[in-house]
Amino acid sequence: MAGPSGIAAAPPSAAADLAARFDAWLRFLQHEKHFSRHTLRAYSKDILYFFDFLTQHLGKPPSLNDLGAASLRDFRSWLTQRVVDGVSNATRARQLSSIRSFLKWLDKQGILHNAAIGCVRTPKLPKKLPRSLPVKQAKILTDNMDGIHNQEPWIAHRDRALFTLLYGCGLRIDEALQLNYGTRPQNGELRVMGKGRRERLVPVLDVVQKMLDDYIAHCPIPFEKDTPLFLGSRGGRLNQGVAQRQLRILRKTLGLPESLTPHALRHSFATHILANGANLRVIQELLGHASLRSTQRYTDFDDAQLMAIYMKSHPRARSD
């Protein structure tokens, strides 16, 4: 049975009653929570791994009753098996989060309650942040793309426009690639539909607008309102994997660090404007974060920079 967005919703390692609830949960995530296809696929895969484990553990496909009766020992056995399989702490933490989410939904629906899941400890994760680019390297990326492509010249204009947009507006790569010609930045602003269908308004720098206008002028494919803004070589919407490959080529050609990714450009946007005194709440709105905690994680930067801003801005720090 096919689930939302083509994701398998009735795994062979689950009894019919559990498979049906699993399918309903995925549809809830898609239609009510507005999760992306990528997130839905990750959640689905995580739960399917757990169902497979329970099937082997119990000797039969698990039912709703089996899931409700799963003990702390069962969950620990599953985590141990994941370690034996060579799964990293980060992946195990994500998979455990997926299971908790599914069980929480089942509980809220009055279908079953599993008290043991609340006693399972999440694997410890090292604090890991995407590395932001120094300002000089960010300028190298956006100022030196001409003539380094082996493809048609308009591709270079497209890539410059895309990566300048990510850095200049702090967009997620998926947010940028989902833009259409009719929803492109205009009049110095861009309306972005982010995660959870949270909409935000982002100011657009003149340099970003110029890069986009140059790309549109050089693109050989005519634009209409619903035409994807960033086009692939065959005229369809630019694939995220292709965009990431293009950035890998650029960073190698320009001698930029391997840590340069589309997400690192978003992180650089946040750290650079924070280093220049922007308010965390403002950055939260620009990034489209639901909580300030997420913003603080993305804007972690050098203590010396933080102290310099503090000494410059706090009224009691001045001696006059």
C-alpha positions as CSV (number, residue, x, y, z in Angstrom):
1,M,0.0,0.0,0.0
2,A,1.4,3.4,-1.0
3,G,1.6,6.1,1.6
4,P,1.9,9.9,1.3
5,S,4.3,11.1,-1.4
6,G,4.9,7.6,-2.6
7,I,6.4,6.4,0.7
8,A,5.6,2.8,1.7
9,A,3.1,3.0,4.5
10,A,2.4,-0.7,5.2
11,P,5.7,-2.4,5.8
12,P,5.7,-6.2,5.6
13,S,7.1,-6.4,9.1
14,A,4.1,-5.0,10.9
15,A,0.6,-6.4,11.5
16,A,-2.3,-4.9,9.7
17,D,-3.6,-2.8,12.6
18,L,-0.1,-1.2,13.3
19,A,0.6,-0.7,9.5
20,A,-2.7,1.2,9.2
21,R,-1.9,3.5,12.1
22,F,1.6,4.0,10.7
23,D,0.1,5.1,7.4
24,A,-2.3,7.5,9.1
25,W,0.6,9.0,11.1
26,L,2.6,9.7,7.9
27,R,-0.4,11.3,6.4
28,F,-0.8,13.5,9.5
29,L,2.9,14.6,9.2
30,Q,2.4,15.4,5.5
31,H,-1.0,17.2,5.6
32,E,-1.2,18.6,9.1
33,K,2.5,19.2,10.0
34,H,3.5,19.9,6.4
35,F,6.7,17.9,6.7
36,S,8.9,17.8,3.6
37,R,9.3,14.7,1.4
38,H,12.8,14.3,2.8
39,T,11.7,14.4,6.4
40,L,8.8,12.0,5.7
41,R,11.2,9.6,4.1
42,A,13.6,9.8,7.0
43,Y,10.8,9.2,9.6
44,S,9.4,6.3,7.6
45,K,12.8,4.6,7.2
46,D,13.5,5.0,11.0
47,I,10.2,3.4,12.0
48,L,10.6,0.6,9.4
49,Y,14.0,-0.3,11.0
50,F,12.3,-0.5,14.4
51,F,9.5,-2.7,13.0
52,D,12.0,-5.0,11.5
53,F,13.8,-5.3,14.8
54,L,10.6,-6.1,16.7
55,T,9.7,-8.7,14.1
56,Q,13.0,-10.5,14.7
57,H,12.8,-9.8,18.5
58,L,9.2,-11.1,18.9
59,G,9.3,-13.8,16.2
60,K,6.3,-12.2,14.4
61,P,5.3,-8.9,12.8
62,P,4.4,-6.5,15.7
63,S,0.8,-5.4,16.3
64,L,-0.5,-2.3,18.2
65,N,-0.6,-4.4,21.4
66,D,3.0,-5.5,20.9
67,L,4.1,-1.9,20.4
68,G,2.2,-0.7,23.5
69,A,3.8,-3.5,25.5
70,A,7.4,-2.9,24.4
71,S,9.5,-2.6,27.5
72,L,12.6,-0.6,28.4
73,R,14.7,-3.7,27.8
74,D,13.2,-4.0,24.3
75,F,14.1,-0.4,23.4
76,R,17.6,-0.9,24.9
77,S,18.0,-4.1,22.9
78,W,17.1,-2.2,19.7
79,L,19.6,0.6,20.5
80,T,22.3,-2.1,21.2
81,Q,21.6,-3.8,17.9
82,R,21.9,-0.4,16.1
83,V,25.4,0.0,17.7
84,V,26.3,-3.5,16.5
85,D,25.1,-2.5,13.0
86,G,27.6,0.4,13.1
87,V,25.0,3.2,13.3
88,S,26.3,6.5,14.6
89,N,25.1,8.2,17.8
90,A,23.6,10.9,15.7
91,T,21.6,8.5,13.6
92,R,20.5,6.5,16.6
93,A,19.3,9.7,18.3
94,R,17.3,10.6,15.2
95,Q,15.7,7.2,14.9
96,L,14.8,7.2,18.6
97,S,13.2,10.7,18.1
98,S,11.1,9.3,15.2
99,I,9.9,6.4,17.4
100,R,9.0,8.8,20.2
101,S,7.1,11.0,17.8
102,F,5.1,8.0,16.5
103,L,4.3,6.8,20.0
104,K,3.4,10.3,21.2
105,W,0.9,10.6,18.3
106,L,-0.6,7.2,19.1
107,D,-1.0,8.3,22.7
108,K,-2.7,11.6,21.8
109,Q,-5.1,9.6,19.5
110,G,-6.0,7.4,22.4
111,I,-4.8,4.3,20.6
112,L,-2.0,3.1,22.9
113,H,0.3,4.3,25.7
114,N,3.8,3.2,26.1
115,A,5.4,4.4,29.4
116,A,8.8,2.7,28.8
117,I,9.8,5.1,25.9
118,G,10.0,8.0,28.3
119,C,12.8,6.2,30.2
120,V,15.0,5.6,27.2
121,R,18.1,7.8,27.2
122,T,19.0,9.6,24.0
123,P,22.6,8.8,22.8
124,K,24.9,11.6,23.6
125,L,25.9,13.8,20.7
126,P,28.9,16.0,20.3
127,K,28.2,19.7,19.8
128,K,28.6,20.0,16.1
129,L,28.0,23.2,14.0
130,P,28.5,23.9,10.4
131,R,31.6,26.0,10.0
132,S,30.9,29.5,8.7
133,L,33.1,31.1,6.0
134,P,35.3,34.0,6.8
135,V,33.9,37.1,5.1
136,K,36.8,37.2,2.6
137,Q,36.1,33.7,1.4
138,A,32.4,34.4,1.0
139,K,33.3,37.3,-1.3
140,I,35.7,35.0,-3.2
141,L,32.8,32.6,-3.8
142,T,30.3,35.2,-5.1
143,D,32.8,37.4,-7.0
144,N,34.8,34.7,-8.9
145,M,32.5,32.3,-10.7
146,D,32.9,33.6,-14.2
147,G,34.9,31.4,-16.6
148,I,35.3,28.4,-14.3
149,H,32.4,26.3,-15.6
150,N,32.9,23.9,-18.5
151,Q,29.2,24.2,-19.1
152,E,27.2,27.0,-20.8
153,P,27.8,30.5,-19.5
154,W,24.2,30.9,-18.1
155,I,24.9,28.0,-15.7
156,A,27.6,30.1,-14.1
157,H,25.2,33.0,-13.7
158,R,22.6,30.6,-12.2
159,D,25.1,29.2,-9.7
160,R,26.3,32.7,-8.7
161,A,22.7,33.8,-8.2
162,L,21.8,30.8,-6.2
163,F,24.8,30.8,-3.8
164,T,24.6,34.6,-3.4
165,L,21.0,34.2,-2.5
166,L,21.8,31.6,0.1
167,Y,24.5,33.7,1.7
168,G,22.8,37.1,1.3
169,C,19.3,36.0,2.6
170,G,20.1,33.0,4.8
171,L,17.9,30.6,2.9
172,R,17.8,26.9,3.2
173,I,18.8,25.3,-0.1
174,D,15.3,23.7,-0.4
175,E,13.7,27.1,0.2
176,A,15.7,28.6,-2.6
177,L,15.1,25.8,-5.1
178,Q,11.3,25.8,-4.5
179,L,11.1,29.4,-5.6
180,N,9.3,30.1,-8.9
181,Y,9.7,33.0,-11.3
182,G,6.5,34.5,-9.9
183,T,7.7,34.3,-6.3
184,R,11.3,35.6,-7.0
185,P,12.7,38.4,-4.9
186,Q,11.3,41.7,-6.0
187,N,11.3,45.3,-4.7
188,G,14.0,44.5,-2.1
189,E,12.2,41.6,-0.4
190,L,11.4,38.0,-0.6
191,R,8.5,36.0,0.9
192,V,9.7,32.6,1.9
193,M,7.7,29.5,2.8
194,G,9.9,27.6,5.3
195,K,9.6,24.5,7.5
196,G,6.2,23.8,8.9
197,R,4.8,26.2,6.3
198,R,6.0,29.1,8.4
199,E,6.1,32.2,6.1
200,R,8.6,34.9,6.6
201,L,9.6,38.1,4.8
202,V,13.3,38.5,4.1
203,P,15.0,41.7,2.9
204,V,17.1,41.3,-0.3
205,L,20.4,43.1,-0.8
206,D,21.0,45.0,-4.1
207,V,23.9,42.6,-4.9
208,V,21.6,39.6,-4.6
209,Q,19.0,41.2,-6.8
210,K,21.6,42.1,-9.4
211,M,22.9,38.5,-9.5
212,L,19.4,37.2,-10.0
213,D,18.6,39.7,-12.7
214,D,21.8,38.8,-14.5
215,Y,21.0,35.1,-14.4
216,I,17.4,35.6,-15.6
217,A,18.7,37.8,-18.5
218,H,21.3,35.1,-19.6
219,C,19.0,32.1,-19.2
220,P,18.0,30.8,-22.6
221,I,14.8,29.2,-21.3
222,P,11.8,31.6,-21.2
223,F,10.3,32.3,-17.8
224,E,6.6,32.3,-16.9
225,K,5.0,32.9,-13.5
226,D,5.1,29.2,-12.5
227,T,8.5,28.4,-14.1
228,P,11.0,27.3,-11.4
229,L,13.4,30.2,-10.7
230,F,16.5,28.0,-10.7
231,L,16.5,25.7,-13.7
232,G,18.5,22.6,-14.5
233,S,20.3,22.2,-17.8
234,R,17.2,20.4,-19.2
235,G,14.7,23.0,-18.2
236,G,13.3,21.4,-15.1
237,R,13.6,22.6,-11.5
238,L,17.2,22.4,-10.4
239,N,17.9,19.3,-8.3
240,Q,19.4,19.8,-4.8
241,G,22.0,17.2,-5.5
242,V,23.1,19.0,-8.7
243,A,23.4,22.3,-6.8
244,Q,25.5,20.6,-4.1
245,R,27.8,19.1,-6.8
246,Q,28.2,22.5,-8.4
247,L,29.3,24.0,-5.1
248,R,31.8,21.2,-4.6
249,I,33.3,22.0,-8.0
250,L,33.4,25.7,-7.2
251,R,35.1,25.3,-3.8
252,K,37.7,23.0,-5.3
253,T,38.4,25.4,-8.2
254,L,38.5,28.5,-5.9
255,G,40.6,26.8,-3.2
256,L,37.8,27.1,-0.6
257,P,37.5,24.7,2.4
258,E,35.6,21.4,2.1
259,S,33.3,22.6,4.9
260,L,31.7,25.0,2.4
261,T,28.2,23.6,1.8
262,P,24.8,25.2,1.1
263,H,24.0,25.1,4.8
264,A,27.3,26.6,5.7
265,L,26.3,29.6,3.6
266,R,23.2,30.0,5.6
267,H,25.2,29.6,8.8
268,S,27.7,32.3,7.5
269,F,24.8,34.7,6.9
270,A,23.7,34.3,10.6
271,T,27.2,34.6,12.1
272,H,28.3,37.5,10.0
273,I,25.3,39.7,10.7
274,L,25.4,38.7,14.4
275,A,29.1,39.6,14.5
276,N,28.1,43.1,13.2
277,G,25.6,43.6,16.0
278,A,22.3,42.2,14.8
279,N,19.8,41.2,17.4
280,L,19.2,37.5,18.0
281,R,15.5,37.9,17.7
282,V,15.9,39.6,14.3
283,I,18.1,36.7,13.1
284,Q,15.6,34.2,14.4
285,E,12.9,35.9,12.2
286,L,15.3,36.1,9.2
287,L,16.2,32.4,9.5
288,G,12.6,31.3,10.1
289,H,13.4,29.4,13.3
290,A,10.5,28.4,15.5
291,S,12.5,28.8,18.7
292,L,15.4,31.1,19.8
293,R,17.3,28.0,20.9
294,S,17.8,27.0,17.2
295,T,19.1,30.4,16.4
296,Q,21.6,30.3,19.2
297,R,22.9,27.0,17.8
298,Y,23.3,28.4,14.3
299,T,24.9,31.7,15.5
300,D,27.6,30.2,17.8
301,F,30.8,32.1,17.0
302,D,34.2,33.2,18.3
303,D,34.2,34.4,21.9
304,A,36.5,37.3,21.0
305,Q,34.0,38.6,18.5
306,L,31.2,38.3,21.1
307,M,33.2,40.2,23.6
308,A,34.1,42.9,21.1
309,I,30.4,43.5,20.3
310,Y,29.6,43.5,24.0
311,M,32.2,46.1,24.8
312,K,31.1,48.2,21.9
313,S,27.3,48.1,22.6
314,H,26.8,47.8,26.4
315,P,26.3,51.3,27.9
316,R,28.4,50.6,31.0
317,A,31.3,49.3,29.0
318,R,32.3,52.8,27.9
319,S,34.4,54.9,30.2
320,D,33.1,58.3,29.1
